[in-house]
Amino acid sequence: MMLRMIMIGSAGSGKGTYSSRICTKFGVPTISMGQVLRDSRNDPEVGPVIVKCQDDGILVPDKITCSAIKKRIEKPDCENGYILDGYPRSLGQAEAISDIPMDFIINLIVPFEIVIKRLTSRRQCKKCGDIYNVLYLKPKVDGVCDKCGGELFQRDDDQEEAIQKRLDIYVKETRPLIDYYKGKVKIIDIECTDINSPPSVMVEKILNALKKEGVEVPE
């Protein structure tokens, strides 16, 4: 079953968590810009620009991110589809990848008070980067990564002040994408109003919504 989809939502809305579970279900890759840029650092065409931007702490130009995304989608593991996790983030990026086939937009709608509680409760492993949450994705041992035994910590951008800045950028730059895609791609709104809803429940909501659109969801 072909599944080509964009997951749109604010920071802390669950994009990465839900994408990783859905892609496993369909056997398609989830593609995040962060991973694409890391993988593209050795690309002779765009790598030097990516490295310089990241070393200087500035955003990689849309022209470069668009090129990197398109190259990623050309790889064999994308022949049956893909899930773009949090990309595009702006109208300029959306227009730049308008020639990439897309079947669905999953629009994650989560109240900002829930987002803030989620993100301030998030912890990341210093060694392998795995993500946990002290509310609903707790490690087996407090402060210790289940996967590699590394120390868990709270990132600077998961502090409340930094989160609010990220949400302001989302409202200004990313939320307008929903209007942009209306009439172009089928948009599926998925709401979460309960901070205690586990990822499995939200993923099931997304899968059921896809079924209603005629998508054959693997068992």
Secondary structure, DSSP 8 states (H G I E B T S, - for coil): --EEEEEE--TTSSHHHHHHHHHHHHT--EEEHHHHHHHHTT-TTTHHHHHHHHHHT----HHHHHHHHHHHHTSGGGTTEEEEES---SHHHHHHTTTS---EEEEEE--HHHHHHHHHTEEEETTT--EEETTTB--SBTTB-TTT--BEE--GGGSHHHHHHHHHHIIIIITTHHHHHTTTSEEEEEE---TT--HHHHHHHHHHHHHHTT-----
